[in-house]
């Protein structure tokens, strides 16, 4: 990480600790409240072949871009194929999930939450956790 005089930051993801999400998915936080973000946070999640995350929703808007691989996006009872550079907008409170469409190739998404205090609620259990807490060291 390189911080400039004006508090701008250049992040080097290769040097940022990844956090295991289970099931073959890991997340790397990028722009966070800890860096001074006051309106949004960002990061990316990598999926091993065949990996998926459970249905969940957030307390704020989310946008996701597929950076690498081939994904399936489940929302509103529908499944959508997602190609690299496709982008989603997901309103707050809407259950969704992403799945790696390949059993062998990795997949990577870049996510942006519309609040530095974003949280994730798992549909199956109702458990809610702050996104920032998932990345605490």
C-alpha positions as CSV (number, residue, x, y, z in Angstrom):
1,X,0.0,0.0,0.0
2,X,1.2,3.4,-0.9
3,X,-0.3,6.5,0.8
4,X,0.2,9.9,-0.6
5,X,0.4,13.3,1.0
6,X,-3.3,13.9,0.2
7,X,-4.3,10.6,1.8
8,X,-4.9,9.0,-1.6
9,X,-4.0,5.3,-1.6
10,X,-2.6,2.9,-4.2
11,X,-3.4,-0.6,-3.1
12,X,-1.3,-3.7,-4.2
13,X,-3.7,-6.6,-3.8
14,X,-0.9,-9.2,-3.9
15,X,0.2,-7.9,-0.5
16,X,-3.2,-7.8,1.1
17,X,-4.3,-10.7,3.3
18,X,-7.1,-12.9,1.8
19,X,-9.9,-14.1,4.0
20,X,-11.4,-17.6,3.6
21,X,-15.2,-17.5,3.1
22,X,-15.4,-21.3,3.0
23,X,-16.6,-23.5,0.2
24,X,-13.8,-22.5,-2.1
25,X,-14.3,-18.7,-1.9
26,X,-11.8,-16.1,-0.5
27,X,-12.2,-12.4,-0.2
28,X,-9.6,-9.6,-0.3
29,X,-10.7,-6.2,1.1
30,X,-9.5,-3.2,-0.9
31,X,-10.9,0.2,-0.1
32,X,-12.2,0.1,3.4
33,X,-13.4,2.4,6.2
34,X,-9.9,1.8,7.8
35,X,-8.4,3.6,4.8
36,X,-10.7,6.5,5.3
37,X,-13.6,5.5,2.9
38,X,-16.7,7.3,4.1
39,X,-19.3,6.5,1.3
40,X,-18.4,3.1,-0.1
41,X,-16.1,0.1,0.3
42,X,-14.6,-2.3,-2.3
43,X,-12.9,-5.7,-2.5
44,X,-12.8,-8.8,-4.6
45,X,-13.8,-12.4,-4.1
46,X,-12.1,-15.3,-5.8
47,X,-14.0,-18.6,-6.4
48,X,-12.3,-21.9,-7.0
49,X,-13.8,-24.2,-9.6
50,X,-17.4,-25.1,-8.7
51,X,-17.4,-22.7,-5.7
52,X,-20.5,-20.7,-4.8
53,X,-21.5,-18.4,-1.9
54,X,-24.9,-18.8,-0.2
55,X,-27.9,-16.6,-0.8
56,X,-27.5,-13.4,1.1
57,X,-28.5,-9.7,1.1
58,X,-27.0,-6.4,2.2
59,X,-28.2,-3.3,4.1
60,X,-27.0,-1.2,1.2
61,X,-26.7,-1.2,-2.6
62,X,-24.1,-3.4,-4.2
63,X,-22.5,-3.5,-7.6
64,X,-20.4,-6.5,-8.8
65,X,-18.2,-6.8,-11.9
66,X,-17.0,-10.2,-13.1
67,X,-13.3,-9.7,-13.6
68,X,-12.2,-13.2,-14.5
69,X,-13.9,-16.5,-15.4
70,X,-17.5,-17.4,-16.1
71,X,-20.2,-16.8,-13.4
72,X,-23.8,-17.6,-12.7
73,X,-25.8,-14.9,-10.9
74,X,-28.9,-16.0,-9.0
75,X,-31.5,-13.4,-8.1
76,X,-35.3,-13.1,-8.1
77,X,-35.7,-16.8,-8.8
78,X,-33.7,-16.5,-12.0
79,X,-30.2,-17.6,-13.1
80,X,-28.1,-15.3,-15.3
81,X,-24.9,-16.1,-17.1
82,X,-22.2,-13.5,-16.5
83,X,-19.2,-12.8,-18.7
84,X,-16.1,-10.8,-17.8
85,X,-16.8,-7.1,-17.5
86,X,-20.5,-7.7,-17.0
87,X,-21.7,-5.5,-14.1
88,X,-24.6,-5.9,-11.7
89,X,-26.6,-3.4,-9.6
90,X,-28.3,-5.0,-6.6
91,X,-30.6,-3.0,-4.4
92,X,-30.4,-3.2,-0.6
93,X,-32.3,-6.1,0.9
94,X,-32.5,-8.3,-2.2
95,X,-31.3,-11.9,-1.8
96,X,-28.7,-13.0,-4.4
97,X,-25.6,-15.1,-4.9
98,X,-22.8,-15.8,-7.4
99,X,-21.5,-19.2,-8.5
100,X,-18.5,-20.2,-10.5
101,X,-19.9,-21.8,-13.7
102,X,-16.7,-23.8,-14.2
103,X,-15.8,-26.8,-12.2
104,X,-12.1,-26.3,-12.9
105,X,-11.3,-22.7,-13.7
106,X,-11.2,-19.9,-11.1
107,X,-13.5,-16.9,-11.1
108,X,-13.1,-13.4,-9.6
109,X,-15.6,-10.7,-8.9
110,X,-14.9,-7.1,-7.8
111,X,-17.6,-5.8,-5.4
112,X,-18.6,-2.3,-4.3
113,X,-20.9,-1.6,-1.4
114,X,-22.7,1.7,-1.1
115,X,-21.8,2.1,2.6
116,X,-18.7,1.8,4.7
117,X,-20.9,0.0,7.2
118,X,-22.2,-2.6,4.8
119,X,-23.3,-5.9,6.3
120,X,-24.3,-9.4,4.9
121,X,-27.3,-11.4,6.1
122,X,-27.4,-15.1,5.2
123,X,-30.9,-16.0,3.9
124,X,-30.7,-19.6,5.3
125,X,-29.8,-18.7,8.9
126,X,-30.7,-15.0,9.2
127,X,-27.1,-14.4,10.6
128,X,-26.0,-10.8,9.9
129,X,-22.3,-9.8,10.0
130,X,-20.6,-6.5,9.2
131,X,-18.5,-6.8,6.1
132,X,-15.6,-5.1,7.9
133,X,-15.7,-7.7,10.7
134,X,-15.1,-10.4,8.1
135,X,-11.8,-8.8,7.2
136,X,-10.5,-8.1,10.7
137,X,-7.1,-9.5,11.3
